Amino acid sequence: MQKSEPKETTQLPNHAFSLMVEQAKNGDNEALLKVLQEMQPEIDSLAGFLKLPKEEGIQEITAQFIERIRG
């Protein structure tokens, strides 16, 4: 029986992601949007642990994430 190939993911390699975060820190809004897009599955998952409605949790986590990057 052959081993199946790992499924291709849309995740960026660590170096590319780190570079994008650095660009976002330096004010690149397009890079910030790409970072947020890459982090969206984790943000959605974490929002379920907050004592808020899920959409509010997503907004809160996203706002805090942006603040940490830009702060």
PyMOL Python script that loads the backbone (N, CA, C, O; Angstrom):
from pymol import cmd

cmd.read_pdbstr("""\
ATOM      1  N   MET A   1       0.842  -1.175   0.000  1.00  0.00           N
ATOM      2  CA  MET A   1       0.000   0.000   0.000  1.00  0.00           C
ATOM      3  C   MET A   1       0.889   1.241   0.000  1.00  0.00           C
ATOM      4  O   MET A   1       1.826   1.339   0.793  1.00  0.00           O
ATOM      5  N   GLN A   2       0.598   2.171  -0.878  1.00  0.00           N
ATOM      6  CA  GLN A   2       1.406   3.382  -0.989  1.00  0.00           C
ATOM      7  C   GLN A   2       0.980   4.408   0.048  1.00  0.00           C
ATOM      8  O   GLN A   2      -0.188   4.507   0.425  1.00  0.00           O
ATOM      9  N   LYS A   3       1.975   5.168   0.493  1.00  0.00           N
ATOM     10  CA  LYS A   3       1.666   6.268   1.395  1.00  0.00           C
ATOM     11  C   LYS A   3       1.050   7.393   0.567  1.00  0.00           C
ATOM     12  O   LYS A   3       1.487   7.677  -0.548  1.00  0.00           O
ATOM     13  N   SER A   4       0.053   8.011   1.124  1.00  0.00           N
ATOM     14  CA  SER A   4      -0.551   9.123   0.400  1.00  0.00           C
ATOM     15  C   SER A   4       0.291  10.375   0.617  1.00  0.00           C
ATOM     16  O   SER A   4       0.896  10.578   1.670  1.00  0.00           O
ATOM     17  N   GLU A   5       0.305  11.189  -0.405  1.00  0.00           N
ATOM     18  CA  GLU A   5       1.034  12.447  -0.319  1.00  0.00           C
ATOM     19  C   GLU A   5       0.284  13.384   0.614  1.00  0.00           C
ATOM     20  O   GLU A   5      -0.947  13.369   0.643  1.00  0.00           O
ATOM     21  N   PRO A   6       1.012  14.206   1.386  1.00  0.00           N
ATOM     22  CA  PRO A   6       0.312  15.153   2.251  1.00  0.00           C
ATOM     23  C   PRO A   6      -0.489  16.135   1.395  1.00  0.00           C
ATOM     24  O   PRO A   6      -0.070  16.529   0.307  1.00  0.00           O
ATOM     25  N   LYS A   7      -1.643  16.512   1.916  1.00  0.00           N
ATOM     26  CA  LYS A   7      -2.472  17.466   1.187  1.00  0.00           C
ATOM     27  C   LYS A   7      -1.771  18.812   1.135  1.00  0.00           C
ATOM     28  O   LYS A   7      -1.115  19.234   2.087  1.00  0.00           O
ATOM     29  N   GLU A   8      -1.928  19.469   0.005  1.00  0.00           N
ATOM     30  CA  GLU A   8      -1.356  20.801  -0.133  1.00  0.00           C
ATOM     31  C   GLU A   8      -2.162  21.759   0.721  1.00  0.00           C
ATOM     32  O   GLU A   8      -3.392  21.714   0.729  1.00  0.00           O
ATOM     33  N   THR A   9      -1.473  22.617   1.431  1.00  0.00           N
ATOM     34  CA  THR A   9      -2.173  23.606   2.245  1.00  0.00           C
ATOM     35  C   THR A   9      -1.896  24.983   1.682  1.00  0.00           C
ATOM     36  O   THR A   9      -0.970  25.178   0.895  1.00  0.00           O
ATOM     37  N   THR A  10      -2.702  25.921   2.092  1.00  0.00           N
ATOM     38  CA  THR A  10      -2.492  27.288   1.645  1.00  0.00           C
ATOM     39  C   THR A  10      -1.590  28.043   2.607  1.00  0.00           C
ATOM     40  O   THR A  10      -1.311  29.224   2.395  1.00  0.00           O
ATOM     41  N   GLN A  11      -1.134  27.383   3.654  1.00  0.00           N
ATOM     42  CA  GLN A  11      -0.285  28.051   4.625  1.00  0.00           C
ATOM     43  C   GLN A  11       1.060  28.409   4.006  1.00  0.00           C
ATOM     44  O   GLN A  11       1.617  27.673   3.192  1.00  0.00           O
ATOM     45  N   LEU A  12       1.547  29.544   4.418  1.00  0.00           N
ATOM     46  CA  LEU A  12       2.836  30.019   3.936  1.00  0.00           C
ATOM     47  C   LEU A  12       3.965  29.384   4.727  1.00  0.00           C
ATOM     48  O   LEU A  12       3.789  29.029   5.893  1.00  0.00           O
ATOM     49  N   PRO A  13       5.118  29.240   4.102  1.00  0.00           N
ATOM     50  CA  PRO A  13       6.284  28.799   4.879  1.00  0.00           C
ATOM     51  C   PRO A  13       6.585  29.831   5.978  1.00  0.00           C
ATOM     52  O   PRO A  13       6.261  31.011   5.841  1.00  0.00           O
ATOM     53  N   ASN A  14       7.200  29.371   7.051  1.00  0.00           N
ATOM     54  CA  ASN A  14       7.484  30.249   8.192  1.00  0.00           C
ATOM     55  C   ASN A  14       8.222  31.516   7.803  1.00  0.00           C
ATOM     56  O   ASN A  14       7.900  32.597   8.297  1.00  0.00           O
ATOM     57  N   HIS A  15       9.204  31.399   6.928  1.00  0.00           N
ATOM     58  CA  HIS A  15       9.991  32.577   6.544  1.00  0.00           C
ATOM     59  C   HIS A  15       9.121  33.605   5.830  1.00  0.00           C
ATOM     60  O   HIS A  15       9.213  34.799   6.112  1.00  0.00           O
ATOM     61  N   ALA A  16       8.285  33.152   4.915  1.00  0.00           N
ATOM     62  CA  ALA A  16       7.411  34.064   4.173  1.00  0.00           C
ATOM     63  C   ALA A  16       6.412  34.733   5.120  1.00  0.00           C
ATOM     64  O   ALA A  16       6.127  35.924   4.992  1.00  0.00           O
ATOM     65  N   PHE A  17       5.886  33.963   6.063  1.00  0.00           N
ATOM     66  CA  PHE A  17       4.941  34.520   7.022  1.00  0.00           C
ATOM     67  C   PHE A  17       5.630  35.559   7.905  1.00  0.00           C
ATOM     68  O   PHE A  17       5.071  36.627   8.155  1.00  0.00           O
ATOM     69  N   SER A  18       6.831  35.256   8.377  1.00  0.00           N
ATOM     70  CA  SER A  18       7.586  36.199   9.208  1.00  0.00           C
ATOM     71  C   SER A  18       7.871  37.490   8.452  1.00  0.00           C
ATOM     72  O   SER A  18       7.778  38.582   9.012  1.00  0.00           O
ATOM     73  N   LEU A  19       8.215  37.358   7.195  1.00  0.00           N
ATOM     74  CA  LEU A  19       8.471  38.535   6.365  1.00  0.00           C
ATOM     75  C   LEU A  19       7.201  39.368   6.228  1.00  0.00           C
ATOM     76  O   LEU A  19       7.244  40.595   6.313  1.00  0.00           O
ATOM     77  N   MET A  20       6.077  38.701   6.018  1.00  0.00           N
ATOM     78  CA  MET A  20       4.811  39.400   5.882  1.00  0.00           C
ATOM     79  C   MET A  20       4.440  40.133   7.177  1.00  0.00           C
ATOM     80  O   MET A  20       3.929  41.252   7.137  1.00  0.00           O
ATOM     81  N   VAL A  21       4.700  39.497   8.322  1.00  0.00           N
ATOM     82  CA  VAL A  21       4.424  40.136   9.610  1.00  0.00           C
ATOM     83  C   VAL A  21       5.295  41.378   9.771  1.00  0.00           C
ATOM     84  O   VAL A  21       4.813  42.416  10.226  1.00  0.00           O
ATOM     85  N   GLU A  22       6.559  41.285   9.406  1.00  0.00           N
ATOM     86  CA  GLU A  22       7.459  42.445   9.486  1.00  0.00           C
ATOM     87  C   GLU A  22       6.960  43.582   8.598  1.00  0.00           C
ATOM     88  O   GLU A  22       6.990  44.745   8.999  1.00  0.00           O
ATOM     89  N   GLN A  23       6.502  43.248   7.397  1.00  0.00           N
ATOM     90  CA  GLN A  23       5.967  44.271   6.499  1.00  0.00           C
ATOM     91  C   GLN A  23       4.721  44.903   7.106  1.00  0.00           C
ATOM     92  O   GLN A  23       4.531  46.116   7.012  1.00  0.00           O
ATOM     93  N   ALA A  24       3.878  44.096   7.723  1.00  0.00           N
ATOM     94  CA  ALA A  24       2.671  44.611   8.374  1.00  0.00           C
ATOM     95  C   ALA A  24       3.037  45.539   9.528  1.00  0.00           C
ATOM     96  O   ALA A  24       2.400  46.575   9.721  1.00  0.00           O
ATOM     97  N   LYS A  25       4.058  45.171  10.293  1.00  0.00           N
ATOM     98  CA  LYS A  25       4.514  46.019  11.397  1.00  0.00           C
ATOM     99  C   LYS A  25       4.994  47.364  10.892  1.00  0.00           C
ATOM    100  O   LYS A  25       4.879  48.373  11.588  1.00  0.00           O
ATOM    101  N   ASN A  26       5.533  47.382   9.680  1.00  0.00           N
ATOM    102  CA  ASN A  26       6.059  48.616   9.107  1.00  0.00           C
ATOM    103  C   ASN A  26       5.011  49.403   8.324  1.00  0.00           C
ATOM    104  O   ASN A  26       5.353  50.322   7.580  1.00  0.00           O
ATOM    105  N   GLY A  27       3.733  49.046   8.489  1.00  0.00           N
ATOM    106  CA  GLY A  27       2.660  49.839   7.911  1.00  0.00           C
ATOM    107  C   GLY A  27       2.101  49.358   6.588  1.00  0.00           C
ATOM    108  O   GLY A  27       1.269  50.043   5.994  1.00  0.00           O
ATOM    109  N   ASP A  28       2.528  48.207   6.110  1.00  0.00           N
ATOM    110  CA  ASP A  28       2.024  47.667   4.845  1.00  0.00           C
ATOM    111  C   ASP A  28       0.649  47.044   5.085  1.00  0.00           C
ATOM    112  O   ASP A  28       0.542  45.952   5.643  1.00  0.00           O
ATOM    113  N   ASN A  29      -0.401  47.749   4.658  1.00  0.00           N
ATOM    114  CA  ASN A  29      -1.770  47.274   4.898  1.00  0.00           C
ATOM    115  C   ASN A  29      -2.084  46.004   4.125  1.00  0.00           C
ATOM    116  O   ASN A  29      -2.829  45.156   4.618  1.00  0.00           O
ATOM    117  N   GLU A  30      -1.543  45.855   2.945  1.00  0.00           N
ATOM    118  CA  GLU A  30      -1.775  44.633   2.169  1.00  0.00           C
ATOM    119  C   GLU A  30      -1.177  43.424   2.886  1.00  0.00           C
ATOM    120  O   GLU A  30      -1.791  42.358   2.935  1.00  0.00           O
ATOM    121  N   ALA A  31       0.021  43.594   3.441  1.00  0.00           N
ATOM    122  CA  ALA A  31       0.651  42.509   4.199  1.00  0.00           C
ATOM    123  C   ALA A  31      -0.173  42.186   5.442  1.00  0.00           C
ATOM    124  O   ALA A  31      -0.314  41.019   5.807  1.00  0.00           O
ATOM    125  N   LEU A  32      -0.712  43.205   6.089  1.00  0.00           N
ATOM    126  CA  LEU A  32      -1.546  42.987   7.278  1.00  0.00           C
ATOM    127  C   LEU A  32      -2.779  42.161   6.914  1.00  0.00           C
ATOM    128  O   LEU A  32      -3.147  41.236   7.639  1.00  0.00           O
ATOM    129  N   LEU A  33      -3.407  42.492   5.807  1.00  0.00           N
ATOM    130  CA  LEU A  33      -4.579  41.726   5.369  1.00  0.00           C
ATOM    131  C   LEU A  33      -4.213  40.279   5.072  1.00  0.00           C
ATOM    132  O   LEU A  33      -4.985  39.372   5.385  1.00  0.00           O
ATOM    133  N   LYS A  34      -3.052  40.049   4.475  1.00  0.00           N
ATOM    134  CA  LYS A  34      -2.612  38.680   4.186  1.00  0.00           C
ATOM    135  C   LYS A  34      -2.330  37.912   5.471  1.00  0.00           C
ATOM    136  O   LYS A  34      -2.652  36.727   5.570  1.00  0.00           O
ATOM    137  N   VAL A  35      -1.733  38.577   6.452  1.00  0.00           N
ATOM    138  CA  VAL A  35      -1.475  37.935   7.748  1.00  0.00           C
ATOM    139  C   VAL A  35      -2.794  37.559   8.406  1.00  0.00           C
ATOM    140  O   VAL A  35      -2.943  36.447   8.914  1.00  0.00           O
ATOM    141  N   LEU A  36      -3.745  38.476   8.399  1.00  0.00           N
ATOM    142  CA  LEU A  36      -5.052  38.192   8.991  1.00  0.00           C
ATOM    143  C   LEU A  36      -5.757  37.052   8.264  1.00  0.00           C
ATOM    144  O   LEU A  36      -6.398  36.212   8.894  1.00  0.00           O
ATOM    145  N   GLN A  37      -5.638  37.025   6.952  1.00  0.00           N
ATOM    146  CA  GLN A  37      -6.241  35.951   6.168  1.00  0.00           C
ATOM    147  C   GLN A  37      -5.606  34.610   6.535  1.00  0.00           C
ATOM    148  O   GLN A  37      -6.302  33.602   6.659  1.00  0.00           O
ATOM    149  N   GLU A  38      -4.311  34.602   6.704  1.00  0.00           N
ATOM    150  CA  GLU A  38      -3.594  33.374   7.063  1.00  0.00           C
ATOM    151  C   GLU A  38      -3.971  32.901   8.466  1.00  0.00           C
ATOM    152  O   GLU A  38      -4.019  31.700   8.729  1.00  0.00           O
ATOM    153  N   MET A  39      -4.235  33.846   9.361  1.00  0.00           N
ATOM    154  CA  MET A  39      -4.548  33.521  10.750  1.00  0.00           C
ATOM    155  C   MET A  39      -6.034  33.262  10.996  1.00  0.00           C
ATOM    156  O   MET A  39      -6.409  32.847  12.093  1.00  0.00           O
ATOM    157  N   GLN A  40      -6.883  33.497  10.000  1.00  0.00           N
ATOM    158  CA  GLN A  40      -8.329  33.421  10.193  1.00  0.00           C
ATOM    159  C   GLN A  40      -8.816  32.095  10.784  1.00  0.00           C
ATOM    160  O   GLN A  40      -9.655  32.117  11.685  1.00  0.00           O
ATOM    161  N   PRO A  41      -8.327  30.945  10.317  1.00  0.00           N
ATOM    162  CA  PRO A  41      -8.812  29.693  10.944  1.00  0.00           C
ATOM    163  C   PRO A  41      -8.513  29.615  12.442  1.00  0.00           C
ATOM    164  O   PRO A  41      -9.340  29.129  13.214  1.00  0.00           O
ATOM    165  N   GLU A  42      -7.345  30.086  12.852  1.00  0.00           N
ATOM    166  CA  GLU A  42      -6.998  30.064  14.272  1.00  0.00           C
ATOM    167  C   GLU A  42      -7.844  31.057  15.055  1.00  0.00           C
ATOM    168  O   GLU A  42      -8.287  30.768  16.167  1.00  0.00           O
ATOM    169  N   ILE A  43      -8.065  32.229  14.468  1.00  0.00           N
ATOM    170  CA  ILE A  43      -8.900  33.245  15.125  1.00  0.00           C
ATOM    171  C   ILE A  43     -10.314  32.707  15.317  1.00  0.00           C
ATOM    172  O   ILE A  43     -10.895  32.852  16.393  1.00  0.00           O
ATOM    173  N   ASP A  44     -10.865  32.088  14.281  1.00  0.00           N
ATOM    174  CA  ASP A  44     -12.211  31.509  14.374  1.00  0.00           C
ATOM    175  C   ASP A  44     -12.278  30.461  15.488  1.00  0.00           C
ATOM    176  O   ASP A  44     -13.238  30.419  16.257  1.00  0.00           O
ATOM    177  N   SER A  45     -11.262  29.630  15.562  1.00  0.00           N
ATOM    178  CA  SER A  45     -11.225  28.584  16.577  1.00  0.00           C
ATOM    179  C   SER A  45     -11.143  29.172  17.980  1.00  0.00           C
ATOM    180  O   SER A  45     -11.874  28.752  18.877  1.00  0.00           O
ATOM    181  N   LEU A  46     -10.262  30.133  18.166  1.00  0.00           N
ATOM    182  CA  LEU A  46     -10.081  30.742  19.487  1.00  0.00           C
ATOM    183  C   LEU A  46     -11.315  31.505  19.947  1.00  0.00           C
ATOM    184  O   LEU A  46     -11.594  31.567  21.144  1.00  0.00           O
ATOM    185  N   ALA A  47     -12.053  32.086  19.012  1.00  0.00           N
ATOM    186  CA  ALA A  47     -13.245  32.863  19.373  1.00  0.00           C
ATOM    187  C   ALA A  47     -14.273  31.999  20.086  1.00  0.00           C
ATOM    188  O   ALA A  47     -15.067  32.511  20.875  1.00  0.00           O
ATOM    189  N   GLY A  48     -14.273  30.717  19.826  1.00  0.00           N
ATOM    190  CA  GLY A  48     -15.206  29.820  20.486  1.00  0.00           C
ATOM    191  C   GLY A  48     -14.952  29.658  21.969  1.00  0.00           C
ATOM    192  O   GLY A  48     -15.831  29.192  22.695  1.00  0.00           O
ATOM    193  N   PHE A  49     -13.771  30.030  22.436  1.00  0.00           N
ATOM    194  CA  PHE A  49     -13.439  29.893  23.850  1.00  0.00           C
ATOM    195  C   PHE A  49     -13.794  31.127  24.671  1.00  0.00           C
ATOM    196  O   PHE A  49     -13.755  31.090  25.901  1.00  0.00           O
ATOM    197  N   LEU A  50     -14.136  32.211  23.999  1.00  0.00           N
ATOM    198  CA  LEU A  50     -14.470  33.440  24.709  1.00  0.00           C
ATOM    199  C   LEU A  50     -15.928  33.425  25.157  1.00  0.00           C
ATOM    200  O   LEU A  50     -16.772  32.767  24.549  1.00  0.00           O
ATOM    201  N   LYS A  51     -16.204  34.154  26.220  1.00  0.00           N
ATOM    202  CA  LYS A  51     -17.579  34.248  26.711  1.00  0.00           C
ATOM    203  C   LYS A  51     -18.281  35.408  26.002  1.00  0.00           C
ATOM    204  O   LYS A  51     -18.837  36.306  26.634  1.00  0.00           O
ATOM    205  N   LEU A  52     -18.237  35.359  24.681  1.00  0.00           N
ATOM    206  CA  LEU A  52     -18.875  36.350  23.820  1.00  0.00           C
ATOM    207  C   LEU A  52     -19.513  35.595  22.665  1.00  0.00           C
ATOM    208  O   LEU A  52     -19.126  34.463  22.372  1.00  0.00           O
ATOM    209  N   PRO A  53     -20.492  36.214  22.004  1.00  0.00           N
ATOM    210  CA  PRO A  53     -20.941  35.602  20.763  1.00  0.00           C
ATOM    211  C   PRO A  53     -19.755  35.462  19.802  1.00  0.00           C
ATOM    212  O   PRO A  53     -18.844  36.290  19.814  1.00  0.00           O
ATOM    213  N   LYS A  54     -19.768  34.425  18.981  1.00  0.00           N
ATOM    214  CA  LYS A  54     -18.605  34.107  18.153  1.00  0.00           C
ATOM    215  C   LYS A  54     -18.145  35.287  17.294  1.00  0.00           C
ATOM    216  O   LYS A  54     -16.947  35.557  17.214  1.00  0.00           O
ATOM    217  N   GLU A  55     -19.078  35.991  16.652  1.00  0.00           N
ATOM    218  CA  GLU A  55     -18.691  37.122  15.795  1.00  0.00           C
ATOM    219  C   GLU A  55     -17.997  38.222  16.599  1.00  0.00           C
ATOM    220  O   GLU A  55     -17.019  38.807  16.135  1.00  0.00           O
ATOM    221  N   GLU A  56     -18.499  38.501  17.795  1.00  0.00           N
ATOM    222  CA  GLU A  56     -17.851  39.497  18.654  1.00  0.00           C
ATOM    223  C   GLU A  56     -16.466  39.024  19.076  1.00  0.00           C
ATOM    224  O   GLU A  56     -15.526  39.816  19.140  1.00  0.00           O
ATOM    225  N   GLY A  57     -16.345  37.738  19.363  1.00  0.00           N
ATOM    226  CA  GLY A  57     -15.052  37.176  19.727  1.00  0.00           C
ATOM    227  C   GLY A  57     -14.048  37.305  18.597  1.00  0.00           C
ATOM    228  O   GLY A  57     -12.887  37.649  18.820  1.00  0.00           O
ATOM    229  N   ILE A  58     -14.498  37.027  17.383  1.00  0.00           N
ATOM    230  CA  ILE A  58     -13.623  37.160  16.207  1.00  0.00           C
ATOM    231  C   ILE A  58     -13.171  38.605  16.061  1.00  0.00           C
ATOM    232  O   ILE A  58     -11.993  38.868  15.817  1.00  0.00           O
ATOM    233  N   GLN A  59     -14.098  39.537  16.207  1.00  0.00           N
ATOM    234  CA  GLN A  59     -13.750  40.956  16.099  1.00  0.00           C
ATOM    235  C   GLN A  59     -12.756  41.374  17.176  1.00  0.00           C
ATOM    236  O   GLN A  59     -11.805  42.107  16.904  1.00  0.00           O
ATOM    237  N   GLU A  60     -12.982  40.906  18.395  1.00  0.00           N
ATOM    238  CA  GLU A  60     -12.091  41.262  19.511  1.00  0.00           C
ATOM    239  C   GLU A  60     -10.679  40.702  19.300  1.00  0.00           C
ATOM    240  O   GLU A  60      -9.692  41.416  19.473  1.00  0.00           O
ATOM    241  N   ILE A  61     -10.592  39.437  18.930  1.00  0.00           N
ATOM    242  CA  ILE A  61      -9.284  38.820  18.697  1.00  0.00           C
ATOM    243  C   ILE A  61      -8.571  39.514  17.537  1.00  0.00           C
ATOM    244  O   ILE A  61      -7.372  39.784  17.614  1.00  0.00           O
ATOM    245  N   THR A  62      -9.305  39.801  16.473  1.00  0.00           N
ATOM    246  CA  THR A  62      -8.707  40.467  15.311  1.00  0.00           C
ATOM    247  C   THR A  62      -8.197  41.847  15.695  1.00  0.00           C
ATOM    248  O   THR A  62      -7.095  42.231  15.305  1.00  0.00           O
ATOM    249  N   ALA A  63      -8.986  42.594  16.455  1.00  0.00           N
ATOM    250  CA  ALA A  63      -8.566  43.935  16.882  1.00  0.00           C
ATOM    251  C   ALA A  63      -7.314  43.860  17.755  1.00  0.00           C
ATOM    252  O   ALA A  63      -6.393  44.660  17.587  1.00  0.00           O
ATOM    253  N   GLN A  64      -7.275  42.904  18.687  1.00  0.00           N
ATOM    254  CA  GLN A  64      -6.105  42.748  19.550  1.00  0.00           C
ATOM    255  C   GLN A  64      -4.878  42.332  18.744  1.00  0.00           C
ATOM    256  O   GLN A  64      -3.765  42.785  19.011  1.00  0.00           O
ATOM    257  N   PHE A  65      -5.092  41.471  17.763  1.00  0.00           N
ATOM    258  CA  PHE A  65      -3.999  41.000  16.916  1.00  0.00           C
ATOM    259  C   PHE A  65      -3.397  42.171  16.136  1.00  0.00           C
ATOM    260  O   PHE A  65      -2.177  42.318  16.066  1.00  0.00           O
ATOM    261  N   ILE A  66      -4.262  42.999  15.552  1.00  0.00           N
ATOM    262  CA  ILE A  66      -3.793  44.173  14.802  1.00  0.00           C
ATOM    263  C   ILE A  66      -3.043  45.124  15.732  1.00  0.00           C
ATOM    264  O   ILE A  66      -1.997  45.664  15.371  1.00  0.00           O
ATOM    265  N   GLU A  67      -3.591  45.323  16.937  1.00  0.00           N
ATOM    266  CA  GLU A  67      -2.952  46.204  17.905  1.00  0.00           C
ATOM    267  C   GLU A  67      -1.549  45.710  18.264  1.00  0.00           C
ATOM    268  O   GLU A  67      -0.619  46.505  18.401  1.00  0.00           O
ATOM    269  N   ARG A  68      -1.405  44.394  18.413  1.00  0.00           N
ATOM    270  CA  ARG A  68      -0.086  43.832  18.748  1.00  0.00           C
ATOM    271  C   ARG A  68       0.895  44.005  17.598  1.00  0.00           C
ATOM    272  O   ARG A  68       2.070  44.296  17.820  1.00  0.00           O
ATOM    273  N   ILE A  69       0.420  43.830  16.383  1.00  0.00           N
ATOM    274  CA  ILE A  69       1.310  43.977  15.232  1.00  0.00           C
ATOM    275  C   ILE A  69       1.706  45.428  15.036  1.00  0.00           C
ATOM    276  O   ILE A  69       2.878  45.738  14.822  1.00  0.00           O
ATOM    277  N   ARG A  70       0.739  46.305  15.108  1.00  0.00           N
ATOM    278  CA  ARG A  70       0.994  47.723  14.838  1.00  0.00           C
ATOM    279  C   ARG A  70       1.491  48.494  16.036  1.00  0.00           C
ATOM    280  O   ARG A  70       2.057  49.576  15.884  1.00  0.00           O
ATOM    281  N   GLY A  71       1.288  47.953  17.236  1.00  0.00           N
ATOM    282  CA  GLY A  71       1.648  48.659  18.463  1.00  0.00           C
ATOM    283  C   GLY A  71       3.076  48.675  18.699  1.00  0.00           C
ATOM    284  O   GLY A  71       3.531  49.234  19.697  1.00  0.00           O
TER     285      GLY A  71
END
""", "prot")
cmd.dss("prot")
cmd.show_as("cartoon", "prot")
cmd.util.cbc("prot")
cmd.orient("prot")
